[in-house]
Each structure stands twice: as C-alpha cells, then as structure tokens.
Amino acid sequence: MFNVNELLDEAVKETENLDEDEIFLVKDLFKGYVWNRIAVKDRLLLGTLFLNYVNQGKSHLYAIEKTSSHQQQYKKTRYSS
C-alpha cells in the first residue's frame, strides 16, 4: 500500500534528475514495476496532486499539452514557473 503524499514527494524529488527542457509524464518519474504496483485510483490522485504542485509556480516545472491518450505532460526549465 502506498501513501500518495509520499509518492508525490518522491516524484518531486526525482525531477531533480531531469535535464533542462526535458519533457516527461508523472509515470516516467517511477520505475516501471513501482508504477504498476500503484493502484489506478492512487495514480489518478497523484497526477492531480502533481499538477497542483506544478501550478503553484514554486518549481522549475511547467504543465504543457496532453498526450493523445490524455496524459498530462510536463517540462523542466531553468526558471521557476
């Protein structure tokens, strides 16, 4: 069982390893087997929490267009959003 707030903290911390201008999905921030073990309802909540975090403007992350499968994409930049 996963705590969604802990997963959010892990996801935010993992963004430090991304290169500038790199585009990613939240699921890219986790190893495949870890992501697959997270319940779908928790993945959806994590996505919402991550988007809210990004929209606060306190990070170097921007929400950009969604994929064709309606997954929110993000981009890491040099400057705070």
RAPE-V226497 format. One record per backbone hydrogen bond with DSSP energy under -1.0 kcal/mol. CO is the residue of the C=O (numbers start at 1). NH is the residue of the N-H. If there is no record, write none. Layout:
<<CO NH> <CO NH>>
This chain:
<<3 7> <4 8> <5 9> <6 10> <7 11> <8 12> <9 13> <10 14> <11 15> <13 16> <14 17> <15 18> <19 22> <22 76> <24 74> <25 28> <26 29> <27 30> <31 35> <32 36> <35 38> <39 43> <40 44> <41 45> <42 46> <43 47> <44 48> <45 49> <46 50> <47 51> <48 52> <49 53> <50 54> <51 55> <54 57> <59 81> <60 77> <62 75> <67 70> <71 67> <73 64> <74 24> <75 62> <76 21>>
